[in-house]
């Protein structure tokens, strides 16, 4: 799993570097919720499931980090 995470991190870093300046050229009123066009109900369902899964993953990871910080008595602000 660590190798997969490392590969995904490298891929994401490369993508960010490649696309860093492109965000400046986007329209201000860009609707990010409709940025991807799904063809068919199954595609929409897959996109929604993936988004929900990623949100759960990030919330679960944040909770683990907070618990570890509390255990190590690290002070942080929840702003």
C-alpha positions in Angstrom: 0.0 0.0 0.0 2.8 2.4 0.8 4.3 1.9 -2.7 0.9 2.7 -4.3 0.6 5.8 -2.2 4.1 6.9 -3.1 3.4 6.3 -6.8 0.1 8.2 -6.6 1.9 11.1 -4.7 4.5 11.3 -7.4 1.9 11.3 -10.1 -0.1 14.0 -8.3 3.0 16.2 -7.7 3.8 15.9 -11.5 0.3 16.9 -12.4 0.3 19.9 -10.1 3.6 21.1 -11.4 2.4 20.7 -15.0 -0.9 22.4 -14.4 0.0 25.1 -11.8 -0.3 28.1 -14.2 -3.4 26.9 -15.9 -5.7 27.8 -13.0 -5.1 31.5 -13.6 -6.7 31.3 -17.1 -10.0 29.7 -15.8 -13.2 31.7 -15.8 -14.1 33.1 -12.4 -17.6 31.7 -12.5 -16.5 28.1 -13.2 -19.0 25.6 -11.8 -16.7 22.8 -10.5 -19.7 20.6 -9.7 -20.5 20.3 -13.4 -16.9 20.4 -14.7 -17.1 16.7 -15.6 -19.8 15.4 -17.9 -21.0 12.0 -17.1 -22.5 9.9 -19.9 -25.3 7.8 -18.5 -26.6 7.1 -15.0 -23.9 4.5 -14.3 -21.1 7.0 -14.9 -22.8 9.6 -12.6 -23.3 6.9 -10.0 -19.6 5.9 -10.2 -18.5 9.6 -9.9 -20.8 10.2 -6.9 -19.5 7.0 -5.2 -15.9 7.9 -5.8 -16.4 11.4 -4.4 -18.2 10.0 -1.3 -15.4 7.4 -0.8 -12.7 10.1 -1.0 -14.5 12.4 1.4 -14.8 9.5 3.9 -11.2 8.7 3.4 -10.1 12.3 4.1 -12.3 12.6 7.1 -11.1 9.3 8.6 -7.5 10.3 7.9 -8.0 13.7 9.6 -9.5 12.0 12.6 -6.6 9.6 12.9 -4.1 12.5 12.6 -6.1 14.5 15.3 -6.1 11.4 17.6 -2.3 10.9 17.1 -1.7 14.6 17.8 -3.8 14.5 20.9 -2.0 11.4 22.1 1.3 13.2 21.5 -0.1 16.3 23.1 0.3 18.5 20.1 -1.7 21.7 20.2 -3.6 22.7 17.2 -6.4 25.1 16.3 -9.6 23.8 14.6 -10.3 26.9 12.6 
